[in-house]
């Protein structure tokens, strides 16, 4: 359920170019940053690119984009 929150104009302005570059709304961009920040705090020893890849993998799983990995 969506909840209205108050955000600084600075954060909103900073999110706009990232949102446009990633084809997201500003709200979606800020949500992405929040999810990434949460995962980063929960996994301080992992590099950010790895965490980003993990978030993408979870979305691919939700979308049903699965394939069996063939070893060797």
Gaussian input, Z-matrix of N, CA and C with variables (Angstrom, degrees):
# hf/3-21g

backbone

0 1
 N
 C     1     B1
 C     2     B2     1     A1
 N     3     B3     2     A2     1     D1
 C     4     B4     3     A3     2     D2
 C     5     B5     4     A4     3     D3
 N     6     B6     5     A5     4     D4
 C     7     B7     6     A6     5     D5
 C     8     B8     7     A7     6     D6
 N     9     B9     8     A8     7     D7
 C    10    B10     9     A9     8     D8
 C    11    B11    10    A10     9     D9
 N    12    B12    11    A11    10    D10
 C    13    B13    12    A12    11    D11
 C    14    B14    13    A13    12    D12
 N    15    B15    14    A14    13    D13
 C    16    B16    15    A15    14    D14
 C    17    B17    16    A16    15    D15
 N    18    B18    17    A17    16    D16
 C    19    B19    18    A18    17    D17
 C    20    B20    19    A19    18    D18
 N    21    B21    20    A20    19    D19
 C    22    B22    21    A21    20    D20
 C    23    B23    22    A22    21    D21
 N    24    B24    23    A23    22    D22
 C    25    B25    24    A24    23    D23
 C    26    B26    25    A25    24    D24
 N    27    B27    26    A26    25    D25
 C    28    B28    27    A27    26    D26
 C    29    B29    28    A28    27    D27
 N    30    B30    29    A29    28    D28
 C    31    B31    30    A30    29    D29
 C    32    B32    31    A31    30    D30
 N    33    B33    32    A32    31    D31
 C    34    B34    33    A33    32    D32
 C    35    B35    34    A34    33    D33
 N    36    B36    35    A35    34    D34
 C    37    B37    36    A36    35    D35
 C    38    B38    37    A37    36    D36
 N    39    B39    38    A38    37    D37
 C    40    B40    39    A39    38    D38
 C    41    B41    40    A40    39    D39
 N    42    B42    41    A41    40    D40
 C    43    B43    42    A42    41    D41
 C    44    B44    43    A43    42    D42
 N    45    B45    44    A44    43    D43
 C    46    B46    45    A45    44    D44
 C    47    B47    46    A46    45    D45
 N    48    B48    47    A47    46    D46
 C    49    B49    48    A48    47    D47
 C    50    B50    49    A49    48    D48
 N    51    B51    50    A50    49    D49
 C    52    B52    51    A51    50    D50
 C    53    B53    52    A52    51    D51
 N    54    B54    53    A53    52    D52
 C    55    B55    54    A54    53    D53
 C    56    B56    55    A55    54    D54
 N    57    B57    56    A56    55    D55
 C    58    B58    57    A57    56    D56
 C    59    B59    58    A58    57    D57
 N    60    B60    59    A59    58    D58
 C    61    B61    60    A60    59    D59
 C    62    B62    61    A61    60    D60
 N    63    B63    62    A62    61    D61
 C    64    B64    63    A63    62    D62
 C    65    B65    64    A64    63    D63
 N    66    B66    65    A65    64    D64
 C    67    B67    66    A66    65    D65
 C    68    B68    67    A67    66    D66
 N    69    B69    68    A68    67    D67
 C    70    B70    69    A69    68    D68
 C    71    B71    70    A70    69    D69
 N    72    B72    71    A71    70    D70
 C    73    B73    72    A72    71    D71
 C    74    B74    73    A73    72    D72
 N    75    B75    74    A74    73    D73
 C    76    B76    75    A75    74    D74
 C    77    B77    76    A76    75    D75
 N    78    B78    77    A77    76    D76
 C    79    B79    78    A78    77    D77
 C    80    B80    79    A79    78    D78
 N    81    B81    80    A80    79    D79
 C    82    B82    81    A81    80    D80
 C    83    B83    82    A82    81    D81
 N    84    B84    83    A83    82    D82
 C    85    B85    84    A84    83    D83
 C    86    B86    85    A85    84    D84
 N    87    B87    86    A86    85    D85
 C    88    B88    87    A87    86    D86
 C    89    B89    88    A88    87    D87
 N    90    B90    89    A89    88    D88
 C    91    B91    90    A90    89    D89
 C    92    B92    91    A91    90    D90
 N    93    B93    92    A92    91    D91
 C    94    B94    93    A93    92    D92
 C    95    B95    94    A94    93    D93
 N    96    B96    95    A95    94    D94
 C    97    B97    96    A96    95    D95
 C    98    B98    97    A97    96    D96
 N    99    B99    98    A98    97    D97
 C   100   B100    99    A99    98    D98
 C   101   B101   100   A100    99    D99
 N   102   B102   101   A101   100   D100
 C   103   B103   102   A102   101   D101
 C   104   B104   103   A103   102   D102
 N   105   B105   104   A104   103   D103
 C   106   B106   105   A105   104   D104
 C   107   B107   106   A106   105   D105
 N   108   B108   107   A107   106   D106
 C   109   B109   108   A108   107   D107
 C   110   B110   109   A109   108   D108
 N   111   B111   110   A110   109   D109
 C   112   B112   111   A111   110   D110
 C   113   B113   112   A112   111   D111
 N   114   B114   113   A113   112   D112
 C   115   B115   114   A114   113   D113
 C   116   B116   115   A115   114   D114
 N   117   B117   116   A116   115   D115
 C   118   B118   117   A117   116   D116
 C   119   B119   118   A118   117   D117
 N   120   B120   119   A119   118   D118
 C   121   B121   120   A120   119   D119
 C   122   B122   121   A121   120   D120
 N   123   B123   122   A122   121   D121
 C   124   B124   123   A123   122   D122
 C   125   B125   124   A124   123   D123
 N   126   B126   125   A125   124   D124
 C   127   B127   126   A126   125   D125
 C   128   B128   127   A127   126   D126
 N   129   B129   128   A128   127   D127
 C   130   B130   129   A129   128   D128
 C   131   B131   130   A130   129   D129
 N   132   B132   131   A131   130   D130
 C   133   B133   132   A132   131   D131
 C   134   B134   133   A133   132   D132
 N   135   B135   134   A134   133   D133
 C   136   B136   135   A135   134   D134
 C   137   B137   136   A136   135   D135
 N   138   B138   137   A137   136   D136
 C   139   B139   138   A138   137   D137
 C   140   B140   139   A139   138   D138
 N   141   B141   140   A140   139   D139
 C   142   B142   141   A141   140   D140
 C   143   B143   142   A142   141   D141
 N   144   B144   143   A143   142   D142
 C   145   B145   144   A144   143   D143
 C   146   B146   145   A145   144   D144
 N   147   B147   146   A146   145   D145
 C   148   B148   147   A147   146   D146
 C   149   B149   148   A148   147   D147
 N   150   B150   149   A149   148   D148
 C   151   B151   150   A150   149   D149
 C   152   B152   151   A151   150   D150
 N   153   B153   152   A152   151   D151
 C   154   B154   153   A153   152   D152
 C   155   B155   154   A154   153   D153
 N   156   B156   155   A155   154   D154
 C   157   B157   156   A156   155   D155
 C   158   B158   157   A157   156   D156
 N   159   B159   158   A158   157   D157
 C   160   B160   159   A159   158   D158
 C   161   B161   160   A160   159   D159
 N   162   B162   161   A161   160   D160
 C   163   B163   162   A162   161   D161
 C   164   B164   163   A163   162   D162
 N   165   B165   164   A164   163   D163
 C   166   B166   165   A165   164   D164
 C   167   B167   166   A166   165   D165
 N   168   B168   167   A167   166   D166
 C   169   B169   168   A168   167   D167
 C   170   B170   169   A169   168   D168
 N   171   B171   170   A170   169   D169
 C   172   B172   171   A171   170   D170
 C   173   B173   172   A172   171   D171
 N   174   B174   173   A173   172   D172
 C   175   B175   174   A174   173   D173
 C   176   B176   175   A175   174   D174
 N   177   B177   176   A176   175   D175
 C   178   B178   177   A177   176   D176
 C   179   B179   178   A178   177   D177
 N   180   B180   179   A179   178   D178
 C   181   B181   180   A180   179   D179
 C   182   B182   181   A181   180   D180
 N   183   B183   182   A182   181   D181
 C   184   B184   183   A183   182   D182
 C   185   B185   184   A184   183   D183
 N   186   B186   185   A185   184   D184
 C   187   B187   186   A186   185   D185
 C   188   B188   187   A187   186   D186
 N   189   B189   188   A188   187   D187
 C   190   B190   189   A189   188   D188
 C   191   B191   190   A190   189   D189
 N   192   B192   191   A191   190   D190
 C   193   B193   192   A192   191   D191
 C   194   B194   193   A193   192   D192
 N   195   B195   194   A194   193   D193
 C   196   B196   195   A195   194   D194
 C   197   B197   196   A196   195   D195
 N   198   B198   197   A197   196   D196
 C   199   B199   198   A198   197   D197
 C   200   B200   199   A199   198   D198
 N   201   B201   200   A200   199   D199
 C   202   B202   201   A201   200   D200
 C   203   B203   202   A202   201   D201
 N   204   B204   203   A203   202   D202
 C   205   B205   204   A204   203   D203
 C   206   B206   205   A205   204   D204
 N   207   B207   206   A206   205   D205
 C   208   B208   207   A207   206   D206
 C   209   B209   208   A208   207   D207
 N   210   B210   209   A209   208   D208
 C   211   B211   210   A210   209   D209
 C   212   B212   211   A211   210   D210
 N   213   B213   212   A212   211   D211
 C   214   B214   213   A213   212   D212
 C   215   B215   214   A214   213   D213

   B1=1.4441
   B2=1.5309
   B3=1.3146
   B4=1.4668
   B5=1.5262
   B6=1.3131
   B7=1.4529
   B8=1.5131
   B9=1.3112
   B10=1.4598
   B11=1.5253
   B12=1.3378
   B13=1.4579
   B14=1.5196
   B15=1.3041
   B16=1.4553
   B17=1.5208
   B18=1.3274
   B19=1.4569
   B20=1.5206
   B21=1.3092
   B22=1.4640
   B23=1.5261
   B24=1.3007
   B25=1.4687
   B26=1.5262
   B27=1.3202
   B28=1.4624
   B29=1.5269
   B30=1.3304
   B31=1.4623
   B32=1.5262
   B33=1.3121
   B34=1.4677
   B35=1.5267
   B36=1.3225
   B37=1.4658
   B38=1.5234
   B39=1.3325
   B40=1.4591
   B41=1.5240
   B42=1.3150
   B43=1.4612
   B44=1.5242
   B45=1.3285
   B46=1.4692
   B47=1.5244
   B48=1.3357
   B49=1.4718
   B50=1.5302
   B51=1.3238
   B52=1.4671
   B53=1.5251
   B54=1.3240
   B55=1.4621
   B56=1.5211
   B57=1.3120
   B58=1.4586
   B59=1.5274
   B60=1.3243
   B61=1.4614
   B62=1.5227
   B63=1.3265
   B64=1.4605
   B65=1.5297
   B66=1.3209
   B67=1.4731
   B68=1.5274
   B69=1.3235
   B70=1.4642
   B71=1.5192
   B72=1.3133
   B73=1.4590
   B74=1.5326
   B75=1.3171
   B76=1.4650
   B77=1.5246
   B78=1.3268
   B79=1.4679
   B80=1.5287
   B81=1.3262
   B82=1.4654
   B83=1.5242
   B84=1.3365
   B85=1.4615
   B86=1.5222
   B87=1.3207
   B88=1.4628
   B89=1.5236
   B90=1.3296
   B91=1.4670
   B92=1.5322
   B93=1.3289
   B94=1.4687
   B95=1.5232
   B96=1.3310
   B97=1.4563
   B98=1.5238
   B99=1.3177
   B100=1.4606
   B101=1.5319
   B102=1.3411
   B103=1.4699
   B104=1.5221
   B105=1.3359
   B106=1.4591
   B107=1.5327
   B108=1.2993
   B109=1.4631
   B110=1.5128
   B111=1.3262
   B112=1.4607
   B113=1.5211
   B114=1.3332
   B115=1.4624
   B116=1.5333
   B117=1.3270
   B118=1.4658
   B119=1.5318
   B120=1.3175
   B121=1.4696
   B122=1.5182
   B123=1.3358
   B124=1.4602
   B125=1.5325
   B126=1.3284
   B127=1.4705
   B128=1.5234
   B129=1.3256
   B130=1.4649
   B131=1.5269
   B132=1.3255
   B133=1.4600
   B134=1.5283
   B135=1.3382
   B136=1.4630
   B137=1.5207
   B138=1.3296
   B139=1.4717
   B140=1.5352
   B141=1.3224
   B142=1.4688
   B143=1.5277
   B144=1.3467
   B145=1.4753
   B146=1.5329
   B147=1.3217
   B148=1.4636
   B149=1.5317
   B150=1.3222
   B151=1.4608
   B152=1.5284
   B153=1.3296
   B154=1.4613
   B155=1.5256
   B156=1.3240
   B157=1.4660
   B158=1.5220
   B159=1.3236
   B160=1.4590
   B161=1.5224
   B162=1.3316
   B163=1.4658
   B164=1.5242
   B165=1.3342
   B166=1.4694
   B167=1.5309
   B168=1.3149
   B169=1.4721
   B170=1.5196
   B171=1.3218
   B172=1.4603
   B173=1.5304
   B174=1.3319
   B175=1.4664
   B176=1.5295
   B177=1.3318
   B178=1.4663
   B179=1.5251
   B180=1.3184
   B181=1.4590
   B182=1.5280
   B183=1.3337
   B184=1.4706
   B185=1.5225
   B186=1.3422
   B187=1.4631
   B188=1.5251
   B189=1.3335
   B190=1.4563
   B191=1.5133
   B192=1.3178
   B193=1.4694
   B194=1.5212
   B195=1.3131
   B196=1.4614
   B197=1.5126
   B198=1.3121
   B199=1.4555
   B200=1.5235
   B201=1.3153
   B202=1.4525
   B203=1.5269
   B204=1.3160
   B205=1.4584
   B206=1.5195
   B207=1.3208
   B208=1.4606
   B209=1.5230
   B210=1.3095
   B211=1.4592
   B212=1.5182
   B213=1.3495
   B214=1.4528
   B215=1.4383
   A1=108.38
   A2=117.61
   A3=120.44
   A4=111.75
   A5=114.38
   A6=121.91
   A7=108.40
   A8=116.92
   A9=121.32
   A10=109.05
   A11=115.69
   A12=120.88
   A13=108.47
   A14=115.31
   A15=120.46
   A16=109.14
   A17=116.54
   A18=122.52
   A19=109.30
   A20=116.06
   A21=119.62
   A22=110.00
   A23=115.25
   A24=120.51
   A25=110.42
   A26=116.47
   A27=120.85
   A28=110.81
   A29=117.61
   A30=121.22
   A31=110.63
   A32=116.59
   A33=121.06
   A34=110.04
   A35=116.76
   A36=120.56
   A37=111.82
   A38=117.28
   A39=120.64
   A40=111.59
   A41=117.69
   A42=121.74
   A43=112.99
   A44=117.90
   A45=121.07
   A46=114.38
   A47=120.37
   A48=118.14
   A49=113.12
   A50=116.82
   A51=119.92
   A52=110.33
   A53=115.67
   A54=120.51
   A55=110.70
   A56=116.36
   A57=120.21
   A58=111.02
   A59=116.87
   A60=120.56
   A61=112.09
   A62=117.13
   A63=121.16
   A64=112.43
   A65=117.25
   A66=122.74
   A67=111.60
   A68=114.94
   A69=121.60
   A70=108.51
   A71=115.39
   A72=118.79
   A73=107.19
   A74=116.87
   A75=120.10
   A76=109.33
   A77=117.25
   A78=120.41
   A79=111.01
   A80=117.10
   A81=120.40
   A82=111.18
   A83=116.97
   A84=120.65
   A85=110.36
   A86=116.89
   A87=120.38
   A88=110.05
   A89=118.02
   A90=120.82
   A91=110.65
   A92=116.53
   A93=120.96
   A94=109.72
   A95=116.29
   A96=119.40
   A97=111.24
   A98=117.08
   A99=121.03
   A100=110.61
   A101=116.99
   A102=120.25
   A103=110.54
   A104=116.44
   A105=120.63
   A106=110.49
   A107=117.58
   A108=121.09
   A109=111.97
   A110=116.90
   A111=121.31
   A112=110.56
   A113=116.55
   A114=120.97
   A115=109.88
   A116=117.53
   A117=120.88
   A118=110.96
   A119=117.04
   A120=119.29
   A121=111.56
   A122=116.62
   A123=120.81
   A124=112.40
   A125=117.04
   A126=122.64
   A127=110.05
   A128=118.17
   A129=120.88
   A130=114.78
   A131=117.88
   A132=120.35
   A133=113.31
   A134=117.79
   A135=121.17
   A136=110.65
   A137=117.35
   A138=120.17
   A139=110.89
   A140=115.62
   A141=121.94
   A142=111.82
   A143=120.26
   A144=118.47
   A145=113.27
   A146=116.80
   A147=119.48
   A148=110.04
   A149=116.74
   A150=120.50
   A151=111.04
   A152=116.74
   A153=120.38
   A154=110.44
   A155=116.93
   A156=120.86
   A157=111.04
   A158=116.68
   A159=120.18
   A160=111.18
   A161=117.16
   A162=120.18
   A163=110.91
   A164=116.95
   A165=120.83
   A166=109.40
   A167=116.69
   A168=120.48
   A169=111.54
   A170=116.98
   A171=120.00
   A172=111.41
   A173=116.40
   A174=120.00
   A175=110.79
   A176=116.85
   A177=120.27
   A178=110.51
   A179=116.77
   A180=121.43
   A181=110.58
   A182=116.36
   A183=120.73
   A184=111.28
   A185=116.74
   A186=121.76
   A187=112.00
   A188=117.18
   A189=120.56
   A190=114.37
   A191=117.40
   A192=121.62
   A193=109.34
   A194=115.51
   A195=121.57
   A196=110.11
   A197=115.74
   A198=120.90
   A199=107.63
   A200=116.01
   A201=121.71
   A202=108.78
   A203=116.10
   A204=120.62
   A205=108.93
   A206=116.57
   A207=122.32
   A208=109.32
   A209=116.95
   A210=121.62
   A211=110.15
   A212=115.54
   A213=121.83
   A214=112.04
   D1=122.94
   D2=179.26
   D3=-62.42
   D4=142.92
   D5=177.13
   D6=-129.39
   D7=133.45
   D8=178.36
   D9=-78.13
   D10=130.96
   D11=174.88
   D12=-131.30
   D13=157.17
   D14=179.69
   D15=-96.44
   D16=126.22
   D17=179.21
   D18=-120.87
   D19=153.32
   D20=179.31
   D21=-69.91
   D22=148.98
   D23=176.45
   D24=-62.17
   D25=-33.33
   D26=178.96
   D27=-60.69
   D28=-47.45
   D29=179.20
   D30=-62.22
   D31=-42.99
   D32=179.77
   D33=-62.85
   D34=-45.21
   D35=179.31
   D36=-64.54
   D37=-37.07
   D38=178.01
   D39=-68.96
   D40=-31.83
   D41=-178.27
   D42=-75.89
   D43=-26.37
   D44=-173.96
   D45=-55.80
   D46=-51.37
   D47=-178.95
   D48=-66.69
   D49=-34.41
   D50=177.24
   D51=-66.42
   D52=-42.34
   D53=179.30
   D54=-61.34
   D55=-45.09
   D56=-179.87
   D57=-63.87
   D58=-42.90
   D59=-178.65
   D60=-65.58
   D61=-30.55
   D62=-177.14
   D63=-101.03
   D64=8.79
   D65=-179.92
   D66=56.77
   D67=45.16
   D68=176.97
   D69=-121.61
   D70=160.11
   D71=169.65
   D72=-75.69
   D73=165.86
   D74=177.86
   D75=-61.94
   D76=-41.18
   D77=178.72
   D78=-62.39
   D79=-42.70
   D80=178.36
   D81=-63.32
   D82=-38.15
   D83=179.34
   D84=-64.34
   D85=-44.63
   D86=-179.52
   D87=-67.08
   D88=-37.10
   D89=174.87
   D90=-62.13
   D91=-41.38
   D92=178.40
   D93=-60.89
   D94=-47.75
   D95=178.51
   D96=-59.11
   D97=-39.86
   D98=179.93
   D99=-65.06
   D100=-44.48
   D101=178.23
   D102=-62.42
   D103=-44.86
   D104=-179.68
   D105=-63.53
   D106=-41.36
   D107=178.08
   D108=-63.78
   D109=-40.32
   D110=177.94
   D111=-63.12
   D112=-47.29
   D113=179.85
   D114=-63.94
   D115=-38.26
   D116=179.51
   D117=-65.05
   D118=-39.94
   D119=177.68
   D120=-67.55
   D121=-34.29
   D122=179.95
   D123=-76.04
   D124=-20.49
   D125=-177.02
   D126=-133.98
   D127=66.57
   D128=-173.10
   D129=-64.91
   D130=-17.77
   D131=-177.98
   D132=-88.58
   D133=-7.28
   D134=-177.98
   D135=-96.86
   D136=140.27
   D137=178.15
   D138=-69.65
   D139=149.79
   D140=-178.35
   D141=-56.11
   D142=-45.16
   D143=179.07
   D144=-56.98
   D145=-36.22
   D146=178.10
   D147=-66.49
   D148=-41.59
   D149=178.15
   D150=-63.81
   D151=-39.92
   D152=177.12
   D153=-61.56
   D154=-43.43
   D155=178.18
   D156=-62.10
   D157=-37.39
   D158=178.54
   D159=-65.21
   D160=-41.17
   D161=177.95
   D162=-63.79
   D163=-40.13
   D164=177.38
   D165=-63.88
   D166=-42.49
   D167=179.88
   D168=-60.97
   D169=-40.30
   D170=178.19
   D171=-63.00
   D172=-39.83
   D173=178.72
   D174=-68.35
   D175=-37.08
   D176=176.31
   D177=-63.97
   D178=-40.23
   D179=177.33
   D180=-61.27
   D181=-45.99
   D182=178.46
   D183=-60.17
   D184=-35.32
   D185=-177.95
   D186=-80.67
   D187=-5.72
   D188=179.51
   D189=81.06
   D190=16.66
   D191=179.18
   D192=-85.95
   D193=77.34
   D194=-177.52
   D195=-118.32
   D196=148.81
   D197=171.86
   D198=-148.66
   D199=149.61
   D200=-179.32
   D201=-78.28
   D202=130.93
   D203=178.10
   D204=-81.45
   D205=129.35
   D206=178.91
   D207=-98.27
   D208=112.63
   D209=178.32
   D210=-76.09
   D211=144.04
   D212=173.45
   D213=65.36

